[in-house]
Amino acid sequence: MRFAQSLCPLAALVLSLPSAHSALAQAIPPKAVPSAARTAPNPNRVTYVAVNSVDYNFSAPDQVPAGVVAFNLSNAGADLHALALLELPANHTLREFLDMYHSKGIIPPWMPTLGQTGPIAPNQETFLTVRMKPGRYILACLIPARDGRAHTEKGMVKMITVK
């Protein structure tokens, strides 16, 4: 313990001298950082995506960057709305999803669901935050309308691409 205590003041004195500091800096070169690491995007950066809903339509960007995405659903309509986020596999179409959902009332088993908000009243908002990989996704309101038809049947569905 005494030996370590006696070295601390000595080391501080040596390192404070300009010639010792520059010699030390030359002896230990800075670590090289690959250029890809310097320019790589931050995988934890959150992208904000506004999704506006009106009876019966979604307004949202067609393309979203991969990574963490926070969807902010706002309801400017007169009915309740929600946001379901579904992954559309490359070997399937939006039409296949809609046909199964409208005829059987179920999300196809081949279609992963990433998340869903609860229903929100008019003039309210909610968030759905997910980590997204490149691919095709569907935003859909799966709530039935007062007339019994699904909001998706009335047009409340949108395909987006994640790159």
DSSP file (Angstrom, degrees, kcal/mol; ACC not computed):
  #  RESIDUE AA STRUCTURE BP1 BP2  ACC     N-H-->O    O-->H-N    N-H-->O    O-->H-N    TCO  KAPPA ALPHA  PHI   PSI    X-CA   Y-CA   Z-CA
    1    1 A M     >        0   0    0      0, 0.0     4,-2.2     0, 0.0     5,-0.2   0.000 360.0 360.0 360.0 -44.9    0.0    0.0    0.0
    2    2 A R  H  >  +     0   0    0      1,-0.2     4,-2.2     2,-0.2     5,-0.2   0.880 360.0  53.9 -63.0 -37.2    2.8    2.4    0.9
    3    3 A F  H  > S+     0   0    0      2,-0.2     4,-1.2     1,-0.2    -1,-0.2   0.923 109.8  46.5 -63.5 -45.0    4.6    1.6   -2.3
    4    4 A A  H  > S+     0   0    0      1,-0.2     4,-1.4     2,-0.2    -2,-0.2   0.888 112.7  50.5 -64.9 -39.8    1.5    2.5   -4.4
    5    5 A Q  H  < S+     0   0    0     -4,-2.2    -1,-0.2     1,-0.2    -2,-0.2   0.872 108.9  51.4 -66.1 -36.0    0.9    5.7   -2.5
    6    6 A S  H  X S+     0   0    0     -4,-2.2     4,-0.7     1,-0.2    -1,-0.2   0.778 108.6  52.2 -73.5 -23.7    4.5    6.8   -3.0
    7    7 A L  H  X S+     0   0    0     -4,-1.2     4,-3.1    -3,-0.2     5,-0.3   0.815  95.5  69.0 -79.7 -31.0    4.2    6.2   -6.8
    8    8 A C  H  X S+     0   0    0     -4,-1.4     4,-2.2     1,-0.2     5,-0.2   0.925 102.5  42.0 -58.3 -50.7    1.1    8.3   -7.3
    9    9 A P  H  > S+     0   0    0      0, 0.0     4,-2.0     0, 0.0    -1,-0.2   0.891 116.4  50.7 -64.7 -35.9    2.7   11.7   -6.6
   10   10 A L  H  X S+     0   0    0     -4,-0.7     4,-2.4     2,-0.2    -2,-0.2   0.921 110.7  47.9 -66.1 -44.1    5.8   10.7   -8.6
   11   11 A A  H  X S+     0   0    0     -4,-3.1     4,-2.5     1,-0.2    -1,-0.2   0.897 110.9  51.6 -64.2 -40.1    3.7    9.6  -11.6
   12   12 A A  H  X S+     0   0    0     -4,-2.2     4,-1.2    -5,-0.3    -1,-0.2   0.893 110.8  48.6 -63.5 -39.7    1.7   12.8  -11.5
   13   13 A L  H  X S+     0   0    0     -4,-2.0     4,-0.7     2,-0.2     3,-0.2   0.930 113.0  46.4 -66.0 -46.1    4.9   14.9  -11.5
   14   14 A V  H >< S+     0   0    0     -4,-2.4     3,-0.9     1,-0.2     6,-0.2   0.912 113.1  48.9 -64.1 -43.9    6.4   13.0  -14.4
   15   15 A L  H 3< S+     0   0    0     -4,-2.5    -1,-0.2     1,-0.2    -2,-0.2   0.731 104.7  60.0 -71.1 -20.3    3.3   13.1  -16.5
   16   16 A S  H 3< S+     0   0    0     -4,-1.2    -1,-0.2    -3,-0.2    -2,-0.2   0.691  83.4  95.8 -79.9 -17.5    2.9   16.8  -15.9
   17   17 A L  S <X S-     0   0    0     -3,-0.9     4,-2.3    -4,-0.7     5,-0.2  -0.583  77.0-136.3 -73.4 131.9    6.3   17.5  -17.5
   18   18 A P  H  > S+     0   0    0      0, 0.0     4,-2.3     0, 0.0     5,-0.2   0.878 101.3  48.7 -58.3 -43.0    5.8   18.5  -21.2
   19   19 A S  H  > S+     0   0    0      1,-0.2     4,-1.9     2,-0.2     5,-0.2   0.886 112.7  48.0 -68.8 -36.6    8.7   16.4  -22.5
   20   20 A A  H  > S+     0   0    0     -6,-0.2     4,-2.2     2,-0.2    -1,-0.2   0.894 111.9  50.2 -68.7 -39.1    7.5   13.3  -20.6
   21   21 A H  H  X S+     0   0    0     -4,-2.3     4,-2.3     2,-0.2    -2,-0.2   0.918 112.2  45.8 -66.6 -43.7    3.9   13.7  -21.8
   22   22 A S  H  X S+     0   0    0     -4,-2.3     4,-1.9     2,-0.2    -1,-0.2   0.868 112.3  51.6 -69.6 -33.8    4.9   14.1  -25.5
   23   23 A A  H  X S+     0   0    0     -4,-1.9     4,-1.8    -5,-0.2    -1,-0.2   0.904 110.9  48.3 -66.0 -40.0    7.3   11.1  -25.2
   24   24 A L  H  X S+     0   0    0     -4,-2.2     4,-1.6     1,-0.2    -2,-0.2   0.902 109.8  52.1 -65.7 -40.6    4.5    9.0  -23.7
   25   25 A A  H  < S+     0   0    0     -4,-2.3    -1,-0.2     1,-0.2    -2,-0.2   0.871 111.1  47.4 -64.4 -36.6    2.1   10.2  -26.5
   26   26 A Q  H  < S+     0   0    0     -4,-1.9    -1,-0.2     1,-0.2    -2,-0.2   0.839 109.7  53.6 -72.6 -32.3    4.5    9.1  -29.2
   27   27 A A  H  < S+     0   0    0     -4,-1.8    -2,-0.2     1,-0.2    -1,-0.2   0.808 112.7  44.1 -72.7 -29.3    5.1    5.8  -27.5
   28   28 A I  S  < S-     0   0    0     -4,-1.6    -1,-0.2    -5,-0.1     3,-0.1  -0.850  82.4-157.3-118.8  93.9    1.4    4.9  -27.4
   29   29 A P        -     0   0    0      0, 0.0    -3,-0.1     0, 0.0     3,-0.1  -0.324  31.8 -92.4 -68.5 152.7   -0.2    5.8  -30.8
   30   30 A P        -     0   0    0      0, 0.0     2,-0.2     0, 0.0    -5,-0.0  -0.317  48.0 -97.5 -64.1 148.9   -4.0    6.4  -30.8
   31   31 A K        -     0   0    0     -3,-0.1     2,-0.3     1,-0.1    -3,-0.0  -0.477  38.4-120.9 -68.6 130.2   -6.1    3.4  -31.6
   32   32 A A        -     0   0    0     -2,-0.2    -1,-0.1    -3,-0.1     0, 0.0  -0.557  22.4-153.4 -74.2 134.1   -7.2    3.2  -35.2
   33   33 A V        -     0   0    0     -2,-0.3     5,-0.1     2,-0.0    -1,-0.0  -0.945  21.8-117.7-109.7 121.5  -10.9    3.2  -35.7
   34   34 A P    >>  -     0   0    0      0, 0.0     4,-1.3     0, 0.0     3,-0.6  -0.243  21.3-123.2 -56.2 144.7  -12.2    1.6  -38.9
   35   35 A S  H 3> S+     0   0    0      1,-0.2     4,-1.6     2,-0.2     5,-0.2   0.836 110.5  59.3 -61.9 -32.2  -14.0    4.1  -41.2
   36   36 A A  H 3> S+     0   0    0      1,-0.2     4,-1.1     2,-0.2    -1,-0.2   0.874 103.4  51.8 -63.4 -36.1  -17.1    1.9  -41.2
   37   37 A A  H <4 S+     0   0    0     -3,-0.6    -1,-0.2     1,-0.2    -2,-0.2   0.846 109.0  50.5 -70.0 -32.2  -17.3    2.2  -37.4
   38   38 A R  H  < S+     0   0    0     -4,-1.3    -1,-0.2     1,-0.2    -2,-0.2   0.827 119.2  35.5 -73.8 -31.1  -17.1    6.0  -37.6
   39   39 A T  H  < S+     0   0    0     -4,-1.6    -2,-0.2     2,-0.1    -1,-0.2   0.463  87.6 117.1-103.5  -1.6  -19.8    6.3  -40.2
   40   40 A A  S  < S-     0   0    0     -4,-1.1    -3,-0.0    -5,-0.2     2,-0.0  -0.424  70.3-112.0 -67.8 139.1  -22.1    3.5  -39.1
   41   41 A P        -     0   0    0      0, 0.0    -1,-0.1     0, 0.0    -2,-0.1  -0.332  33.9-100.0 -68.6 154.7  -25.6    4.7  -38.0
   42   42 A N    >   -     0   0    0      1,-0.2     3,-1.8     2,-0.1     0, 0.0  -0.658  27.0-154.6 -75.8 114.3  -26.5    4.4  -34.3
   43   43 A P  T 3  S+     0   0    0      0, 0.0    25,-0.5     0, 0.0    -1,-0.2   0.660  93.6  54.3 -67.3 -13.2  -28.7    1.3  -34.0
   44   44 A N  T 3  S+     0   0    0     23,-0.1     2,-0.2     2,-0.1    -2,-0.1   0.378  78.0 118.8-100.8   4.0  -30.3    2.7  -30.9
   45   45 A R    <   -     0   0    0     -3,-1.8    23,-0.8     1,-0.1     2,-0.5  -0.495  62.0-133.9 -67.4 137.7  -31.4    6.0  -32.6
   46   46 A V  E     -a   68   0A   0     -2,-0.2     2,-0.5    21,-0.1    23,-0.2  -0.836  11.1-152.3 -99.9 127.8  -35.1    6.3  -32.5
   47   47 A T  E     -a   69   0A   0     21,-2.8    23,-3.1    -2,-0.5     2,-0.5  -0.870  12.1-142.8 -97.9 127.8  -37.0    7.4  -35.6
   48   48 A Y  E     -a   70   0A   0     -2,-0.5     2,-0.5    21,-0.2    23,-0.2  -0.783  17.3-172.9 -92.1 129.0  -40.3    9.2  -35.0
   49   49 A V  E     -a   71   0A   0     21,-2.7    23,-3.0    -2,-0.5     2,-0.4  -0.970  13.9-146.9-126.9 116.2  -43.1    8.4  -37.4
   50   50 A A  E     -a   72   0A   0     -2,-0.5     2,-0.5    21,-0.2    23,-0.2  -0.690  13.8-171.5 -80.9 128.2  -46.3   10.4  -37.3
   51   51 A V  E     -a   73   0A   0     21,-2.9    23,-2.5    -2,-0.4     2,-0.5  -0.965   4.9-164.4-121.5 111.5  -49.4    8.3  -38.2
   52   52 A N  E     -aB  74  59A   0      7,-2.4     7,-2.4    -2,-0.5     2,-0.4  -0.823   3.6-161.3 -98.1 132.3  -52.5   10.4  -38.6
   53   53 A S  E     +aB  75  58A   0     21,-2.7    23,-3.3    -2,-0.5    24,-0.4  -0.942  15.2 168.0-117.1 136.4  -55.8    8.5  -38.7
   54   54 A V  E >   - B   0  57A   0      3,-2.2     3,-4.0    -2,-0.4     2,-0.7  -0.955  59.2 -52.1-136.3 151.7  -59.1    9.9  -40.0
   55   55 A D  T 3  S-     0   0    0      1,-0.3     3,-0.0    -2,-0.3    26,-0.0  -0.508 126.5 -12.2 -63.2 110.1  -62.2    7.9  -40.6
   56   56 A Y  T 3  S+     0   0    0     -2,-0.7    -1,-0.3    95,-0.1     2,-0.3  -0.039 117.0  77.4-129.0  80.7  -61.1    5.6  -42.4
   57   57 A N  E <   -B   54   0A   0     -3,-4.0    -3,-2.2    99,-0.2     2,-0.4  -0.994  52.2-140.4-151.7 147.4  -57.6    6.4  -43.6
   58   58 A F  E     -B   53   0A   0     97,-0.4     2,-0.5    -2,-0.3    -5,-0.2  -0.924   9.9-161.3-108.2 139.0  -54.0    6.3  -42.4
   59   59 A S  E     +B   52   0A   0     -7,-2.4    -7,-2.4    -2,-0.4    99,-0.0  -0.980  36.0 130.6-117.6 116.3  -51.5    9.1  -43.4
   60   60 A A        -     0   0    0     -2,-0.5    -9,-0.1    -9,-0.2    -2,-0.1  -0.970  60.6 -78.7-157.0 161.2  -47.9    8.0  -42.8
   61   61 A P        -     0   0    0      0, 0.0     3,-0.1     0, 0.0   -12,-0.0  -0.299  31.1-135.4 -63.9 152.8  -44.6    7.9  -44.8
   62   62 A D  S    S+     0   0    0      1,-0.1    99,-2.6    98,-0.1     2,-0.4   0.740  89.0  40.6 -79.0 -24.0  -44.2    5.2  -47.4
   63   63 A Q  E     -d  161   0B   0     97,-0.2    99,-0.2    99,-0.0    -1,-0.1  -0.976  62.6-177.2-132.7 142.0  -40.6    4.4  -46.2
   64   64 A V  E     -d  162   0B   0     97,-2.6    99,-1.9    -2,-0.4     2,-0.1  -0.986  30.7-111.6-134.9 141.1  -39.0    4.2  -42.7
   65   65 A P        -     0   0    0      0, 0.0    67,-0.2     0, 0.0   -18,-0.1  -0.451  39.2-103.3 -73.1 148.4  -35.4    3.6  -41.8
   66   66 A A  S    S+     0   0    0     -2,-0.1     2,-0.3    65,-0.1    67,-0.2  -0.300  82.5  56.1 -65.3 154.2  -34.5    0.3  -40.1
   67   67 A G  E    S- C   0 132A   0     65,-2.6    65,-3.4     2,-0.1     2,-0.5  -0.872 101.7  -6.6 122.7-155.8  -33.9    0.4  -36.3
   68   68 A V  E     -aC  46 131A   0    -23,-0.8   -21,-2.8   -25,-0.5     2,-0.4  -0.654  66.4-172.9 -80.4 123.7  -36.0    1.6  -33.4
   69   69 A V  E     -aC  47 130A   0     61,-3.4    61,-2.4    -2,-0.5     2,-0.7  -0.974  15.1-158.3-123.5 129.5  -39.1    3.3  -34.7
   70   70 A A  E     -aC  48 129A   0    -23,-3.1   -21,-2.7    -2,-0.4     2,-0.5  -0.916  11.5-158.6-107.0 108.1  -41.7    5.1  -32.5
   71   71 A F  E     -aC  49 128A   0     57,-3.2    57,-2.2    -2,-0.7     2,-0.7  -0.758   1.6-159.5 -85.7 126.5  -45.0    5.3  -34.3
   72   72 A N  E     -aC  50 127A   0    -23,-3.0   -21,-2.9    -2,-0.5     2,-0.5  -0.900   7.9-162.7-110.2 102.6  -47.2    8.2  -33.0
   73   73 A L  E     -aC  51 126A   0     53,-2.2    53,-2.2    -2,-0.7     2,-0.4  -0.748   7.6-174.8 -88.4 123.8  -50.8    7.5  -33.8
   74   74 A S  E     -aC  52 125A   0    -23,-2.5   -21,-2.7    -2,-0.5     2,-0.7  -0.959  17.5-140.5-118.1 141.0  -53.1   10.4  -33.6
   75   75 A N  E     +a   53   0A   0     49,-2.7    48,-2.8    -2,-0.4    49,-0.4  -0.868  30.2 162.0-106.4 107.1  -56.9   10.1  -34.1
   76   76 A A        +     0   0    0    -23,-3.3   -22,-0.2    -2,-0.7    -1,-0.1   0.200  54.5  91.0-103.5  12.8  -58.4   13.0  -36.0
   77   77 A G  S    S-     0   0    0    -24,-0.4    46,-0.2     2,-0.2     4,-0.1  -0.283  83.1-116.9 -98.8-174.2  -61.6   11.0  -36.8
   78   78 A A  S    S+     0   0    0     44,-0.1     2,-0.2    -2,-0.1    -1,-0.1   0.508  91.6  65.8 -99.9  -8.4  -64.9   10.6  -35.1
   79   79 A D  S    S-     0   0    0     42,-0.1    -2,-0.2     1,-0.1     2,-0.1  -0.635  94.4 -89.4-109.4 165.9  -64.5    6.8  -34.4
   80   80 A L        -     0   0    0     -2,-0.2     2,-0.3    41,-0.1    41,-0.2  -0.485  49.0-173.7 -67.8 146.6  -62.2    4.8  -32.2
   81   81 A H  B     -H  120   0C   0     39,-1.8    39,-3.1    -2,-0.1     2,-0.3  -0.972  12.5-178.3-141.7 158.4  -58.9    3.8  -34.0
   82   82 A A        -     0   0    0     -2,-0.3     2,-0.5    37,-0.2    61,-0.1  -0.915  22.1-125.9-145.4 170.2  -55.9    1.7  -33.2
   83   83 A L        -     0   0    0     -2,-0.3    34,-2.5    35,-0.2     2,-0.4  -0.977  18.7-174.9-128.4 119.7  -52.6    0.7  -35.0
   84   84 A A  E     -FE 116 140B   0     56,-2.8    56,-2.1    -2,-0.5     2,-0.6  -0.929  12.9-152.4-107.6 137.8  -51.5   -2.8  -35.6
   85   85 A L  E     +FE 115 139B   0     30,-2.9    29,-2.8    -2,-0.4    30,-1.2  -0.952  19.6 177.8-113.8 116.6  -48.0   -3.3  -37.1
   86   86 A L  E     -FE 113 138B   0     52,-2.5    52,-3.1    -2,-0.6     2,-0.4  -0.935  27.1-128.1-123.0 139.5  -47.7   -6.5  -39.1
   87   87 A E  E     - E   0 137B   0     25,-3.0    50,-0.3    -2,-0.4    -2,-0.0  -0.737  17.7-148.4 -86.8 131.6  -44.7   -7.9  -41.1
   88   88 A L  E     - E   0 136B   0     48,-2.8    48,-0.6    -2,-0.4    23,-0.1  -0.869  18.2-134.5-102.1 105.1  -45.5   -8.8  -44.7
   89   89 A P    >   -     0   0    0      0, 0.0     3,-2.0     0, 0.0    46,-0.0  -0.189  20.4-113.9 -58.2 151.1  -43.3  -11.7  -45.7
   90   90 A A  T 3  S+     0   0    0      1,-0.3    -2,-0.0     3,-0.0    45,-0.0   0.773 114.3  55.8 -58.3 -29.3  -41.7  -11.4  -49.2
   91   91 A N  T 3  S+     0   0    0      2,-0.0     2,-0.3     0, 0.0    -1,-0.3   0.246 103.6  65.3 -91.8  14.8  -43.7  -14.4  -50.6
   92   92 A H    <   -     0   0    0     -3,-2.0     2,-0.3    -4,-0.1    -4,-0.0  -0.876  69.1-137.8-132.2 166.3  -47.1  -12.8  -49.7
   93   93 A T     >  -     0   0    0     -2,-0.3     4,-1.6     1,-0.1     5,-0.1  -0.773  26.6-115.0-121.9 164.5  -49.1   -9.8  -50.7
   94   94 A L  H  > S+     0   0    0     -2,-0.3     4,-2.6     1,-0.2     5,-0.2   0.885 117.5  57.9 -60.9 -39.9  -51.3   -7.2  -49.1
   95   95 A R  H  > S+     0   0    0      1,-0.2     4,-2.8     2,-0.2    -1,-0.2   0.884 102.8  52.9 -60.1 -40.6  -54.3   -8.6  -50.9
   96   96 A E  H  > S+     0   0    0      2,-0.2     4,-2.1     1,-0.2     5,-0.2   0.911 110.2  48.2 -62.3 -42.4  -53.7  -12.1  -49.3
   97   97 A F  H  X S+     0   0    0     -4,-1.6     4,-2.7     2,-0.2     5,-0.2   0.956 114.0  45.9 -60.5 -50.5  -53.7  -10.5  -45.9
   98   98 A L  H  X S+     0   0    0     -4,-2.6     4,-2.7     1,-0.2     5,-0.3   0.894 110.7  53.0 -63.1 -41.3  -56.9   -8.5  -46.6
   99   99 A D  H  X S+     0   0    0     -4,-2.8     4,-2.1     2,-0.2     5,-0.3   0.929 114.2  41.5 -60.3 -45.9  -58.7  -11.5  -48.1
  100  100 A M  H  X>S+     0   0    0     -4,-2.1     4,-2.6     2,-0.2     6,-0.8   0.918 116.4  48.5 -69.8 -42.2  -58.0  -13.7  -45.0
  101  101 A Y  H  X5S+     0   0    0     -4,-2.7     4,-1.1    -5,-0.2    -2,-0.2   0.910 117.0  41.4 -65.4 -41.3  -58.7  -11.0  -42.5
  102  102 A H  H  <5S+     0   0    0     -4,-2.7    -1,-0.2    -5,-0.2    -2,-0.2   0.833 121.7  39.8 -77.4 -31.8  -62.0  -10.0  -44.2
  103  103 A S  H  <5S+     0   0    0     -4,-2.1    -2,-0.2    -5,-0.3    -3,-0.2   0.866 133.9  18.5 -85.4 -36.4  -63.2  -13.5  -44.9
  104  104 A K  H  <5S-     0   0    0     -4,-2.6    -3,-0.2    -5,-0.3    -2,-0.2   0.550  93.1-126.5-112.5 -11.2  -62.1  -15.3  -41.7
  105  105 A G  S  <<S+     0   0    0     -4,-1.1     2,-0.3    -5,-0.7    -4,-0.2   0.721  72.9 108.2  73.2  20.0  -61.6  -12.4  -39.3
  106  106 A I  S    S-     0   0    0     -6,-0.8    -1,-0.3     0, 0.0    -2,-0.2  -0.920  74.8-112.7-128.9 154.9  -58.1  -13.5  -38.4
  107  107 A I        -     0   0    0     -2,-0.3     6,-0.1    -3,-0.1   -10,-0.1  -0.717  52.9 -98.9 -77.9 132.8  -54.6  -12.4  -39.1
  108  108 A P    >   -     0   0    0      0, 0.0     3,-1.8     0, 0.0    -1,-0.1  -0.214  24.8-126.5 -54.8 142.3  -52.9  -15.0  -41.4
  109  109 A P  T 3  S+     0   0    0      0, 0.0    -2,-0.0     0, 0.0     0, 0.0   0.727 108.7  60.0 -64.6 -20.6  -50.7  -17.4  -39.4
  110  110 A W  T 3  S+     0   0    0      1,-0.1   -18,-0.0     2,-0.1    -3,-0.0   0.398  89.5  86.6 -85.4   3.2  -47.8  -16.6  -41.8
  111  111 A M  S <  S-     0   0    0     -3,-1.8   -23,-0.1   -23,-0.1     2,-0.1  -0.884  72.4-143.4-112.6 106.5  -47.9  -12.9  -40.8
  112  112 A P        -     0   0    0      0, 0.0   -25,-3.0     0, 0.0     2,-0.6  -0.420   9.7-142.2 -66.8 138.5  -45.9  -11.9  -37.7
  113  113 A T  E     -F   86   0B   0    -27,-0.2   -27,-0.2     1,-0.1     3,-0.1  -0.905  13.9-172.5-100.2 123.4  -47.5   -9.2  -35.6
  114  114 A L  E     -     0   0B   0    -29,-2.8     2,-0.3    -2,-0.6   -28,-0.2   0.751  61.0 -50.7 -86.6 -25.8  -44.9   -6.7  -34.2
  115  115 A G  E     -F   85   0B   0    -30,-1.2   -30,-2.9    15,-0.1    -1,-0.3  -0.920  44.6-141.3 167.1 169.1  -47.3   -4.9  -31.9
  116  116 A Q  E     -F   84   0B   0     -2,-0.3   -32,-0.2   -32,-0.2     2,-0.1  -0.982  14.2-134.1-154.3 140.9  -50.6   -3.1  -31.5
  117  117 A T        -     0   0    0    -34,-2.5     3,-0.1    -2,-0.3    11,-0.1  -0.465  32.2-106.5 -84.2 165.5  -51.9   -0.1  -29.7
  118  118 A G        -     0   0    0     -2,-0.1   -35,-0.2     1,-0.1    -1,-0.1  -0.438  53.2 -77.6 -78.4 167.1  -55.1   -0.1  -27.7
  119  119 A P        -     0   0    0      0, 0.0     2,-0.4     0, 0.0   -37,-0.2  -0.405  48.8-155.1 -67.1 143.3  -58.0    1.8  -29.2
  120  120 A I  B     -H   81   0C   0    -39,-3.1   -39,-1.8     4,-0.1     3,-0.1  -0.950  10.5-125.5-122.7 145.0  -57.9    5.6  -28.9
  121  121 A A    >   -     0   0    0     -2,-0.4     3,-1.3   -41,-0.2   -46,-0.3  -0.268  48.7 -68.3 -77.1 166.1  -60.8    8.0  -28.8
  122  122 A P  T 3  S+     0   0    0      0, 0.0   -46,-0.2     0, 0.0    -1,-0.2  -0.248 121.8  19.4 -54.5 144.3  -61.1   11.0  -31.2
  123  123 A N  T 3  S+     0   0    0    -48,-2.8     2,-0.2     1,-0.3   -47,-0.1   0.702 104.5 111.1  64.7  23.3  -58.5   13.8  -30.5
  124  124 A Q    <   -     0   0    0     -3,-1.3   -49,-2.7   -49,-0.4     2,-0.3  -0.712  49.6-155.8-115.9 171.0  -56.2   11.4  -28.6
  125  125 A E  E     -C   74   0A   0     -2,-0.2     2,-0.3   -51,-0.2   -51,-0.2  -0.966   9.4-179.4-144.2 161.5  -52.8    9.9  -29.4
  126  126 A T  E     -C   73   0A   0    -53,-2.2   -53,-2.2    -2,-0.3     2,-0.3  -0.950  18.3-127.4-152.9 168.0  -50.7    6.9  -28.5
  127  127 A F  E     -C   72   0A   0     -2,-0.3     2,-0.4   -55,-0.2   -55,-0.2  -0.925  11.4-171.4-125.7 148.8  -47.3    5.4  -29.3
  128  128 A L  E     -C   71   0A   0    -57,-2.2   -57,-3.2    -2,-0.3     2,-0.5  -0.960  13.8-169.7-134.8 117.5  -46.0    2.0  -30.5
  129  129 A T  E     +C   70   0A   0     -2,-0.4     2,-0.3   -59,-0.2   -59,-0.2  -0.939  15.4 157.2-116.2 126.8  -42.3    1.6  -30.4
  130  130 A V  E     -C   69   0A   0    -61,-2.4   -61,-3.4    -2,-0.5     2,-0.6  -0.956  43.8-115.3-142.3 157.5  -40.5   -1.4  -32.1
  131  131 A R  E     -C   68   0A   0     -2,-0.3     2,-0.4   -63,-0.3   -63,-0.3  -0.882  41.1-162.7 -93.6 122.9  -37.2   -2.4  -33.5
  132  132 A M  E     -C   67   0A   0    -65,-3.4   -65,-2.6    -2,-0.6     3,-0.1  -0.881  12.0-157.4-116.1 139.2  -37.6   -2.9  -37.2
  133  133 A K        -     0   0    0     -2,-0.4    29,-0.1   -67,-0.2    30,-0.0  -0.679  46.4 -72.8-102.5 163.4  -35.5   -4.7  -39.8
  134  134 A P  S    S+     0   0    0      0, 0.0     2,-0.3     0, 0.0    29,-0.2  -0.259  87.8  81.8 -56.9 141.2  -35.6   -4.1  -43.5
  135  135 A G  E    S- G   0 162B   0     27,-2.0    27,-3.2    -3,-0.1     2,-0.4  -0.974  79.2 -55.5 156.7-166.2  -38.7   -5.4  -45.2
  136  136 A R  E     -EG  88 161B   0    -48,-0.6   -48,-2.8    -2,-0.3     2,-0.3  -0.896  48.3-179.2-111.7 139.9  -42.4   -4.7  -45.9
  137  137 A Y  E     -EG  87 160B   0     23,-2.8    23,-2.7    -2,-0.4     2,-0.4  -0.916  18.6-137.2-135.9 159.2  -44.9   -4.0  -43.2
  138  138 A I  E     -EG  86 159B   0    -52,-3.1   -52,-2.5    -2,-0.3     2,-0.5  -0.976   4.0-156.2-122.0 131.6  -48.6   -3.2  -42.9
  139  139 A L  E     +EG  85 158B   0     19,-3.5    19,-2.6    -2,-0.4     2,-0.4  -0.919  30.1 169.6 -98.0 128.0  -50.2   -0.6  -40.7
  140  140 A A  E     -EG  84 157B   0    -56,-2.1   -56,-2.8    -2,-0.5     2,-0.7  -0.999  38.7-140.2-144.8 144.1  -53.8   -1.6  -40.0
  141  141 A C        -     0   0    0     15,-2.0    11,-0.6    -2,-0.4    10,-0.2  -0.923  19.9-174.1 -99.9 112.5  -56.7   -0.6  -37.8
  142  142 A L        +     0   0    0     -2,-0.7    -1,-0.1     9,-0.1   -59,-0.1   0.248  43.5 116.8 -94.3  12.3  -58.3   -3.9  -36.8
  143  143 A I        -     0   0    0    -61,-0.1     8,-2.1     7,-0.1     2,-0.3  -0.592  66.8-121.6 -80.2 139.7  -61.3   -2.4  -35.0
  144  144 A P  B     -I  150   0D   0      0, 0.0     6,-0.3     0, 0.0     5,-0.1  -0.602  26.6-124.5 -78.6 144.2  -64.7   -3.1  -36.5
  145  145 A A    >   -     0   0    0      4,-3.8     3,-2.0    -2,-0.3     6,-0.0  -0.268  31.1 -96.6 -78.1 171.9  -66.8   -0.1  -37.5
  146  146 A R  T 3  S+     0   0    0      1,-0.3    -1,-0.1     2,-0.1   -67,-0.0   0.791 125.7  57.4 -60.5 -28.7  -70.3    0.6  -36.1
  147  147 A D  T 3  S-     0   0    0      2,-0.2    -1,-0.3     1,-0.0     3,-0.1   0.407 121.0-107.9 -85.0   4.2  -71.8   -1.0  -39.2
  148  148 A G  S <  S+     0   0    0     -3,-2.0     2,-0.2     1,-0.3    -2,-0.1   0.225  81.7 121.6  92.7 -15.1  -69.9   -4.2  -38.5
  149  149 A R        -     0   0    0     -5,-0.1    -4,-3.8     1,-0.1    -1,-0.3  -0.552  69.3-106.0 -81.0 148.5  -67.3   -3.9  -41.3
  150  150 A A  B >>  -I  144   0D   0     -6,-0.3     4,-0.9    -2,-0.2     3,-0.6  -0.408  20.2-123.9 -69.8 147.5  -63.6   -3.8  -40.4
  151  151 A H  T 34>S+     0   0    0     -8,-2.1     5,-2.4     1,-0.2     3,-0.5   0.838 114.0  61.0 -59.7 -31.9  -61.8   -0.5  -40.6
  152  152 A T  T >45S+     0   0    0    -11,-0.6     3,-1.3     1,-0.2    -1,-0.2   0.857  98.2  56.7 -63.9 -33.9  -59.4   -2.2  -43.0
  153  153 A E  T <45S+     0   0    0     -3,-0.6    -1,-0.2     1,-0.3    -2,-0.2   0.798 105.0  52.5 -65.0 -27.3  -62.3   -2.9  -45.4
  154  154 A K  T 3<5S-     0   0    0     -4,-0.9    -1,-0.3    -3,-0.5    -2,-0.2   0.403 133.7 -89.1 -90.8   2.3  -63.0    0.9  -45.4
  155  155 A G  T < 5S+     0   0    0     -3,-1.3     2,-1.9    -4,-0.2   -97,-0.4   0.502  81.4 137.2 109.0   5.8  -59.4    1.6  -46.4
  156  156 A M      < +     0   0    0     -5,-2.4   -15,-2.0   -99,-0.2     2,-0.3  -0.416  47.3  95.0 -88.0  65.6  -57.6    1.9  -43.0
  157  157 A V  E     - G   0 140B   0     -2,-1.9     2,-0.3   -17,-0.2   -17,-0.2  -0.984  47.2-177.5-151.2 141.4  -54.6   -0.1  -44.1
  158  158 A K  E     - G   0 139B   0    -19,-2.6   -19,-3.5    -2,-0.3     2,-0.4  -0.991  18.1-141.6-147.1 134.9  -51.2    1.1  -45.4
  159  159 A M  E     - G   0 138B   0     -2,-0.3     2,-0.3   -21,-0.2   -21,-0.2  -0.814  23.3-175.9 -95.2 135.8  -48.1   -0.8  -46.6
  160  160 A I  E     - G   0 137B   0    -23,-2.7   -23,-2.8    -2,-0.4     2,-0.4  -0.902  17.6-136.3-125.9 158.0  -44.7    0.7  -45.7
  161  161 A T  E     -dG  63 136B   0    -99,-2.6   -97,-2.6    -2,-0.3     2,-0.5  -0.941   9.7-153.4-115.0 136.5  -41.2   -0.3  -46.6
  162  162 A V  E      dG  64 135B   0    -27,-3.2   -27,-2.0    -2,-0.4   -99,-0.0  -0.942 360.0 360.0-110.0 125.6  -38.3   -0.4  -44.0
  163  163 A K              0   0    0    -99,-1.9    -1,-0.1    -2,-0.5   -27,-0.0   0.345 360.0 360.0-122.3 360.0  -34.8    0.1  -45.5
